[in-house]
Amino acid sequence: MRVFITGAQGYLGSALCKKLLTHKYKITAIDARFFSDAVLGEPSQLGEDEKVRWLDARDIKKEDLSNHDIVVHLAGISNDPMGKMQEKDVYEPTREYAVNLARMCKEMGIRFIFASSCSVYGIGGSELLNEDSQPAPQTGYSLNKLQIEEDLKALSDASFSPIALRFATVYGPSPRIRFDVVVNMLAGMAVSQGQIILNSDGRSWRPSLHILDLCESIRRCLEWNYSGGELMILNVGDEKDNWSILDIAQEVRKAVPGSELNFLKENPELDKKGLIRDRKVQGCDNRTYRVSFAKIRNLLPGFRCQWTLRNGIPNLVSWLIKNKLTEEKFLSRKYYRLQQLEDLIKNGELTKDLRWKRPS
């Protein structure tokens, strides 16, 4: 099986490439390299013949996809652009190249897996939300994921059966780490600063997913010969990891003895660099939801989450300590998606439509 992976040098892509190569898949890996420097541990080893190709997903052509069996589409902006970056300038191209890529796959008889997000649910009550629940996206990022799903539904027919994996909020070690996702951020703070700073009251709920379980869900989909003639949507995660942000923070404190818990609203000076605060959150985070994962357990052969927050958080903390995470490293903007893009634009390396200015 030959697998074409977009976004191969991102947080998810680096871990996925490593996983698939371990299982002897042949992969073609492409990336625009906005975040290729976000290395804390050992970089992903893609092998002598499997180098990551510098290619923007907007520029993929049919000849790039020839001789491939399946595309795993991870590429996309994984933060909500605010401030000087306009949502339409980021998400309209993201939607356009996703549907163009899917259309090429359909024409060429190539299977297609899309990395979506449980954040499309946005706001929910105490009930568990499933794939048939009404989405209520609260951000441009979540709306973009839902719009791409709608485009894939429209393309689906007897000849094209794409899969959209709605991942819970991902955490855990990767060759290229992110600290702008909740568990990674809280663990990174505790290890590097001896404190945990919440940018909200912590009462909102999120489902969490270890990155190795995410990679395994994709691997299982590669082996699953789904041909239902319509878009297959699967939530990826486990109900036992629907936790409040505050409970996650308390679990991190257990894993890092002596770490303190503070709230940004009580002392804004705790985030002088503007890396921790969420520009969409003012005290109370309205995005709160709990998710059911029964469908993936029933339909995806062999898949079960192997990690929980109770063993995943200590695993992450140990990895951060092993890789010598310091406060200086934790505060480096290269580990924060929105801030990294803003810096590249400010420094004249990227255009406002996120194209590199320097020669390739």
C-alpha positions as CSV (number, residue, x, y, z in Angstrom):
1,M,0.0,0.0,0.0
2,R,1.3,3.4,-1.0
3,V,0.2,6.3,1.3
4,F,0.3,10.0,0.4
5,I,0.4,12.2,3.5
6,T,-0.1,16.0,3.5
7,G,1.1,18.0,6.5
8,A,3.8,15.4,7.2
9,Q,6.1,17.7,9.2
10,G,3.4,18.9,11.6
11,Y,2.6,17.7,15.1
12,L,0.3,14.9,13.8
13,G,2.2,14.2,10.6
14,S,5.6,13.6,12.2
15,A,4.1,11.0,14.6
16,L,2.1,9.4,11.9
17,C,5.0,9.0,9.4
18,K,7.1,7.4,12.2
19,K,4.2,5.0,13.0
20,L,3.5,3.9,9.4
21,L,7.2,3.4,8.6
22,T,7.4,1.1,11.7
23,H,4.6,-0.9,10.1
24,K,6.4,-1.0,6.7
25,Y,4.0,1.2,4.8
26,K,5.5,3.0,1.7
27,I,4.7,6.7,2.2
28,T,5.1,9.9,0.2
29,A,5.3,12.8,2.7
30,I,4.7,16.4,1.7
31,D,4.6,19.6,3.8
32,A,4.8,23.4,3.4
33,R,7.3,23.5,6.3
34,F,5.8,26.3,8.4
35,F,6.5,24.3,11.5
36,S,9.4,22.0,10.6
37,D,11.6,23.6,13.2
38,A,9.3,22.8,16.1
39,V,11.5,19.9,17.2
40,L,12.0,19.2,20.9
41,G,12.9,15.5,20.9
42,E,14.4,13.4,18.0
43,P,13.2,14.5,14.5
44,S,11.0,12.0,12.6
45,Q,13.3,9.6,10.8
46,L,11.7,9.0,7.4
47,G,14.5,6.9,5.9
48,E,16.9,7.5,3.1
49,D,14.3,7.0,0.3
50,E,11.3,8.6,2.1
51,K,12.3,12.3,2.6
52,V,9.6,14.9,3.2
53,R,9.0,16.8,0.0
54,W,8.6,20.6,0.3
55,L,5.2,21.0,-1.4
56,D,2.3,23.2,-0.5
57,A,-1.0,21.3,-0.5
58,R,-2.4,24.0,-2.8
59,D,0.1,22.9,-5.5
60,I,-0.5,19.2,-5.6
61,K,-1.1,17.9,-9.1
62,K,-2.4,14.6,-10.4
63,E,1.1,13.4,-11.2
64,D,2.1,13.8,-7.6
65,L,-0.7,11.3,-6.6
66,S,-0.1,8.7,-9.3
67,N,0.7,5.2,-8.1
68,H,-0.8,5.9,-4.6
69,D,-3.6,3.9,-3.0
70,I,-4.8,6.4,-0.4
71,V,-4.3,10.0,0.7
72,V,-4.3,11.1,4.4
73,H,-5.0,14.8,4.4
74,L,-3.6,16.4,7.6
75,A,-2.5,19.7,6.1
76,G,-4.4,22.8,7.4
77,I,-4.1,25.6,9.8
78,S,-4.7,24.3,13.3
79,N,-5.5,27.5,15.1
80,D,-8.0,30.2,14.8
81,P,-6.3,33.2,13.1
82,M,-7.2,36.4,14.9
83,G,-5.7,39.9,15.1
84,K,-4.0,40.9,11.9
85,M,-4.7,37.5,10.2
86,Q,-8.1,37.4,8.6
87,E,-10.1,34.1,8.8
88,K,-11.1,34.2,5.2
89,D,-7.5,34.5,4.1
90,V,-6.6,31.3,5.9
91,Y,-9.7,29.1,5.8
92,E,-11.0,29.7,2.3
93,P,-7.8,28.4,0.7
94,T,-7.7,25.5,3.2
95,R,-11.2,24.5,2.1
96,E,-10.4,25.0,-1.6
97,Y,-7.3,22.8,-1.6
98,A,-9.0,20.1,0.5
99,V,-11.8,19.7,-1.9
100,N,-9.5,19.9,-5.0
101,L,-7.4,17.1,-3.5
102,A,-10.4,15.0,-2.8
103,R,-11.7,15.6,-6.3
104,M,-8.5,14.4,-7.8
105,C,-8.5,11.3,-5.6
106,K,-12.1,10.6,-6.8
107,E,-11.1,10.9,-10.5
108,M,-8.0,8.7,-9.9
109,G,-9.7,6.0,-7.8
110,I,-7.6,6.9,-4.7
111,R,-9.1,6.5,-1.2
112,F,-9.3,9.6,1.0
113,I,-9.0,10.2,4.8
114,F,-9.6,13.7,6.2
115,A,-8.5,14.9,9.6
116,S,-11.5,16.6,11.1
117,S,-12.2,17.6,14.7
118,C,-14.6,17.0,17.5
119,S,-14.6,20.8,17.9
120,V,-17.3,21.0,15.3
121,Y,-19.7,20.2,18.2
122,G,-18.8,23.4,19.8
123,I,-21.4,23.6,22.6
124,G,-23.2,20.7,24.3
125,G,-25.0,20.0,27.5
126,S,-24.5,17.0,29.8
127,E,-25.4,14.6,27.0
128,L,-22.8,12.8,24.9
129,L,-22.7,14.1,21.4
130,N,-22.4,11.6,18.5
131,E,-21.9,11.8,14.8
132,D,-25.6,12.5,14.2
133,S,-25.7,15.4,16.7
134,Q,-26.2,18.9,15.4
135,P,-22.8,20.6,15.0
136,A,-22.4,24.1,16.5
137,P,-18.9,25.3,15.5
138,Q,-17.8,28.3,17.6
139,T,-14.6,29.2,15.7
140,G,-13.4,29.6,12.2
141,Y,-11.3,26.5,12.5
142,S,-14.2,24.4,13.5
143,L,-16.5,25.8,10.8
144,N,-13.8,25.1,8.3
145,K,-13.6,21.4,9.3
146,L,-17.4,21.2,9.0
147,Q,-17.5,22.9,5.6
148,I,-14.9,20.4,4.2
149,E,-17.0,17.5,5.6
150,E,-20.0,18.9,3.7
151,D,-17.9,19.2,0.5
152,L,-16.8,15.5,0.9
153,K,-20.4,14.5,1.4
154,A,-21.3,16.1,-1.9
155,L,-18.4,14.3,-3.7
156,S,-19.3,10.9,-2.3
157,D,-20.9,8.3,-4.4
158,A,-20.5,4.6,-5.3
159,S,-17.0,5.3,-6.7
160,F,-15.8,7.5,-3.8
161,S,-16.2,6.7,-0.1
162,P,-14.1,9.2,1.9
163,I,-13.6,9.0,5.7
164,A,-13.6,12.0,8.1
165,L,-12.0,11.3,11.4
166,R,-13.3,13.8,14.1
167,F,-10.3,13.7,16.5
168,A,-10.8,14.6,20.1
169,T,-8.2,17.2,21.4
170,V,-4.9,15.6,20.8
171,Y,-2.0,15.5,23.2
172,G,1.2,13.6,23.8
173,P,4.8,13.3,22.5
174,S,5.7,13.9,18.8
175,P,8.9,14.6,17.0
176,R,7.4,18.0,16.4
177,I,5.6,19.2,19.5
178,R,2.8,21.8,20.0
179,F,2.2,23.7,23.2
180,D,-1.0,25.4,22.0
181,V,-3.2,22.4,22.7
182,V,-4.5,22.1,26.2
183,V,-2.9,19.0,27.8
184,N,0.5,19.7,26.2
185,M,0.4,23.3,27.3
186,L,-0.5,22.5,30.9
187,A,2.1,19.8,31.1
188,G,4.7,22.1,29.5
189,M,4.0,24.8,32.0
190,A,4.3,22.5,35.0
191,V,7.6,21.0,33.8
192,S,9.3,24.2,32.7
193,Q,7.8,26.8,35.1
194,G,6.5,24.8,38.1
195,Q,3.1,26.3,37.6
196,I,-0.1,25.8,35.6
197,I,-1.9,28.9,34.3
198,L,-5.5,28.5,33.1
199,N,-6.7,31.1,30.6
200,S,-10.4,30.5,31.6
201,D,-12.2,29.3,34.7
202,G,-11.5,25.7,33.7
203,R,-15.1,24.6,33.8
204,S,-15.5,23.8,30.1
205,W,-15.4,20.1,29.0
206,R,-13.2,18.5,26.3
207,P,-12.6,15.0,25.0
208,S,-8.8,14.2,24.8
209,L,-7.0,11.8,22.6
210,H,-3.4,10.5,22.8
211,I,-1.4,11.1,19.6
212,L,-0.5,7.4,19.4
213,D,-4.2,6.4,19.5
214,L,-4.8,9.0,16.7
215,C,-2.1,7.4,14.6
216,E,-3.5,3.9,15.2
217,S,-7.0,5.0,14.2
218,I,-5.5,6.2,10.8
219,R,-3.6,3.0,10.4
220,R,-6.7,0.9,11.0
221,C,-8.6,3.0,8.4
222,L,-5.8,2.3,5.9
223,E,-6.6,-1.4,6.3
224,W,-10.4,-1.0,6.4
225,N,-11.8,-1.4,2.9
226,Y,-14.7,1.0,3.5
227,S,-16.9,1.4,0.4
228,G,-20.2,2.6,1.6
229,G,-20.8,5.2,-1.1
230,E,-21.1,8.1,1.4
231,L,-18.8,10.0,3.7
232,M,-18.0,8.0,6.8
233,I,-17.7,10.3,9.9
234,L,-16.1,8.8,13.0
235,N,-15.4,10.5,16.3
236,V,-12.0,9.3,17.5
237,G,-11.4,9.0,21.3
238,D,-12.9,7.4,24.4
239,E,-15.7,8.5,26.7
240,K,-13.5,8.0,29.8
241,D,-11.4,11.0,28.6
242,N,-14.2,13.5,28.6
243,W,-12.8,15.8,31.3
244,S,-13.1,19.4,32.4
245,I,-10.0,21.6,31.8
246,L,-9.8,22.1,35.6
247,D,-9.7,18.3,36.1
248,I,-6.9,18.0,33.5
249,A,-4.9,20.7,35.3
250,Q,-5.3,18.8,38.6
251,E,-4.1,15.6,37.0
252,V,-1.0,17.4,35.6
253,R,-0.3,18.8,39.1
254,K,-0.2,15.2,40.4
255,A,2.3,14.2,37.7
256,V,4.5,17.3,38.5
257,P,4.7,17.5,42.3
258,G,5.0,21.0,43.7
259,S,3.5,22.7,40.6
260,E,1.0,25.5,41.4
261,L,-2.3,26.3,39.8
262,N,-3.0,30.0,38.8
263,F,-5.7,31.8,36.7
264,L,-4.7,34.3,34.0
265,K,-7.7,36.5,34.7
266,E,-6.4,37.0,38.3
267,N,-2.9,38.0,37.0
268,P,-2.6,38.9,33.3
269,E,1.1,39.5,33.8
270,L,1.6,35.8,33.9
271,D,1.5,35.7,30.1
272,K,3.7,38.6,29.0
273,K,4.5,37.0,25.7
274,G,0.8,36.4,24.8
275,L,1.4,32.6,24.2
276,I,-1.0,31.3,26.8
277,R,-4.0,33.4,26.5
278,D,-6.7,32.3,24.0
279,R,-7.8,35.3,22.0
280,K,-11.3,33.9,21.8
281,V,-11.7,33.4,25.6
282,Q,-12.6,36.1,28.1
283,G,-12.9,34.4,31.5
284,C,-15.5,31.7,30.6
285,D,-14.9,29.4,27.6
286,N,-18.2,28.8,25.9
287,R,-16.8,25.9,23.9
288,T,-17.7,22.9,26.0
289,Y,-18.8,19.4,24.9
290,R,-18.7,15.8,25.7
291,V,-18.5,13.2,23.0
292,S,-19.6,9.6,22.4
293,F,-17.1,7.3,20.6
294,A,-19.4,4.2,20.3
295,K,-19.5,4.3,16.5
296,I,-15.8,3.9,15.9
297,R,-15.6,1.0,18.4
298,N,-18.5,-0.7,16.5
299,L,-17.4,0.0,13.0
300,L,-13.6,0.3,12.7
301,P,-12.1,-3.2,12.9
302,G,-9.7,-3.7,15.8
303,F,-9.6,-0.1,17.1
304,R,-9.6,0.7,20.8
305,C,-7.9,3.6,22.5
306,Q,-4.9,2.2,24.5
307,W,-4.2,5.5,26.3
308,T,-6.1,7.4,28.9
309,L,-5.4,10.8,30.5
310,R,-4.4,9.0,33.7
311,N,-1.5,7.2,32.1
312,G,-1.0,9.6,29.1
313,I,-0.3,12.7,31.2
314,P,2.6,11.0,33.2
315,N,3.9,9.6,29.9
316,L,4.0,13.1,28.4
317,V,5.5,14.7,31.5
318,S,8.3,12.1,31.5
319,W,9.0,12.7,27.8
320,L,9.2,16.5,28.4
321,I,11.7,16.0,31.3
322,K,13.7,13.5,29.2
323,N,14.0,16.0,26.4
324,K,15.0,18.8,28.8
325,L,12.1,21.2,28.3
326,T,13.2,24.5,29.8
327,E,11.1,27.7,30.2
328,E,13.0,29.3,27.3
329,K,12.1,26.4,25.0
330,F,8.5,26.3,26.3
331,L,8.0,30.0,25.5
332,S,9.6,29.7,22.0
333,R,7.0,30.9,19.4
334,K,7.8,28.0,17.0
335,Y,5.8,25.7,19.2
336,Y,2.6,27.9,18.8
337,R,0.9,27.8,15.5
338,L,-0.7,31.2,15.3
339,Q,2.3,33.0,16.7
340,Q,4.7,31.2,14.4
341,L,2.7,32.2,11.3
342,E,2.4,35.8,12.5
343,D,6.2,35.9,13.1
344,L,6.9,34.5,9.6
345,I,4.7,37.2,8.1
346,K,6.1,40.0,10.2
347,N,9.7,39.0,9.4
348,G,8.9,39.0,5.7
349,E,9.3,35.3,5.1
350,L,5.7,34.6,4.3
351,T,3.2,36.6,2.3
352,K,-0.2,37.3,3.8
353,D,-1.7,34.4,1.8
354,L,0.9,32.1,3.5
355,R,3.3,31.6,0.6
356,W,7.0,31.5,1.2
357,K,8.9,34.5,-0.2
358,R,12.3,32.9,-0.1
359,P,13.5,30.6,-2.9
360,S,12.7,27.0,-2.3
